[in-house]
C-alpha cells in the first residue's frame, strides 16, 4: 500500500519535468495527495496538495506559478508538472496520501506536516543544474 513517485531526472536551469505518482495496493481516488520534497541536509517539506475533487493547496510560495498538480483518478495517478526549474528545486520528491481523507490541509497548519500523510513510497530524484 503505497504511492510510487517517478519521472525525476537531471535538467538544466529553466527546464521542465513532469513527475507521476501511482497508487499500488489501494485506490487513491478518495484521498488528498501531497507532493513533498527533501533536499540534501534539509527536512522534508510539503510543496503542494491536490484534493480528491481536484482543489489545489500550495505550501511553498516558490512553487506557485511554476508547479501544477493534477490527477487522473481512473488511472490512480497524480502528476506534478514543474516548469522554470532552478537549482533550489533539487531534491528527492515524494507523494503521499492525506490521513484525514479527501481534502488537503490548510497551509501553515499542523496538519500539513509529513506525519499527517501516509502511503509513502520511494521518491524520485530531481537534479537541476545551473
Phi and psi in degrees as a GROMACS rama.xvg file:
@    title "Ramachandran Plot"
@    xaxis  label "Phi"
@    yaxis  label "Psi"
@TYPE xy
-162.398  164.793  UNK-2
-107.911  129.427  UNK-3
-107.99  120.562  UNK-4
-90.6034  144.69  UNK-5
-151.958  169.508  UNK-6
103.648  0.44605  UNK-7
-70.575  173.057  UNK-8
168.858  -167.51  UNK-9
-101.063  128.977  UNK-10
-141.989  149.472  UNK-11
-79.4037  158.624  UNK-12
-55.846  136.209  UNK-13
90.5029  -7.85687  UNK-14
-81.9415  -177.033  UNK-15
-132.419  152.545  UNK-16
-145.516  150.164  UNK-17
-121.533  120.975  UNK-18
-95.8115  150.201  UNK-19
-117.997  151.82  UNK-20
-136.24  112.202  UNK-21
-116.884  134.519  UNK-22
-80.8085  142.56  UNK-23
-132.779  122.102  UNK-24
88.9188  1.05943  UNK-25
-162.72  170.423  UNK-26
-100.242  132.851  UNK-27
-93.3891  -3.748  UNK-28
-66.5169  -19.439  UNK-29
-93.1921  -1.29001  UNK-30
-110.521  144.636  UNK-31
-69.8908  144.038  UNK-32
-120.471  123.733  UNK-33
-103.475  143.526  UNK-34
-104.064  130.255  UNK-35
-123.365  162.104  UNK-36
-144.97  150.513  UNK-37
-135.004  111.097  UNK-38
-83.6973  157.29  UNK-39
-55.186  127.68  UNK-40
77.5174  5.17704  UNK-41
-121.087  163.979  UNK-42
-77.0193  155.611  UNK-43
-68.4943  135.358  UNK-44
-129.255  146.077  UNK-45
-80.6724  137.147  UNK-46
-104.624  -50.9996  UNK-47
-158.334  154.102  UNK-48
-136.073  145.926  UNK-49
-121.984  130.294  UNK-50
-77.7676  172.967  UNK-51
-62.6921  -25.9778  UNK-52
-102.023  10.9013  UNK-53
96.7584  0.826948  UNK-54
-72.2285  144.631  UNK-55
-115.978  138.285  UNK-56
-126.631  125.442  UNK-57
-98.9773  142.634  UNK-58
-118.498  -13.882  UNK-59
-120.273  119.18  UNK-60
-59.7563  -35.4019  UNK-61
-68.3201  -14.8046  UNK-62
-83.9281  -22.5814  UNK-63
-65.1165  132.139  UNK-64
84.7148  -12.97  UNK-65
-116.622  -36.8182  UNK-66
-106.075  137.336  UNK-67
-128.247  127.807  UNK-68
-106.856  144.051  UNK-69
-148.996  172.929  UNK-70
-151.926  152.059  UNK-71
-127.58  97.3734  UNK-72
-64.6321  -30.8706  UNK-73
-63.8731  -30.5831  UNK-74
-97.7417  3.35341  UNK-75
53.3606  42.1472  UNK-76
-138.589  139.575  UNK-77
-115.875  156.432  UNK-78
-130.244  150.08  UNK-79
-130.407  106.2  UNK-80
-90.8188  126.097  UNK-81
-120.871  121.15  UNK-82
-115.747  165.034  UNK-83
48.8948  46.657  UNK-84
-65.8297  146.894  UNK-85
-132.427  165.491  UNK-86
-57.2984  -25.8321  UNK-87
-68.8263  -12.7014  UNK-88
-85.0113  -5.10285  UNK-89
-62.8614  123.314  UNK-90
-176.906  169.425  UNK-91
-89.3551  125.821  UNK-92
-101.814  134.065  UNK-93
-125.93  161.118  UNK-94
-129.51  154.482  UNK-95
-159.711  161.181  UNK-96
-95.9774  147.086  UNK-97
-72.6397  125.243  UNK-98
-64.2072  -23.5591  UNK-99
-90.9047  8.71036  UNK-100
111.968  -144.841  UNK-101
-81.4614  -16.7919  UNK-102
-85.9048  172.806  UNK-103
-111.199  144.3  UNK-104
-64.3288  152.683  UNK-105
-67.3006  149.194  UNK-106
-60.8349  144.558  UNK-107
64.1922  19.2325  UNK-108
-98.9659  158.128  UNK-109
-61.7373  -30.5137  UNK-110
-67.8837  -14.0097  UNK-111
-87.0822  1.23132  UNK-112
-70.0889  152.305  UNK-113
-55.8026  -29.5432  UNK-114
-66.2374  -15.9032  UNK-115
-89.5434  5.02256  UNK-116
-117.75  156.854  UNK-117
-138.873  -178.691  UNK-118
63.4194  39.0472  UNK-119
-68.3874  136.321  UNK-120
-119.867  -168.438  UNK-121
-71.4038  137.109  UNK-122
-82.9343  -179.669  UNK-123
-127.642  134.609  UNK-124
-84.5512  128.767  UNK-125
-114.49  122.846  UNK-126
-121.389  123.058  UNK-127
-112.543  118.369  UNK-128
-90.1826  149.281  UNK-129
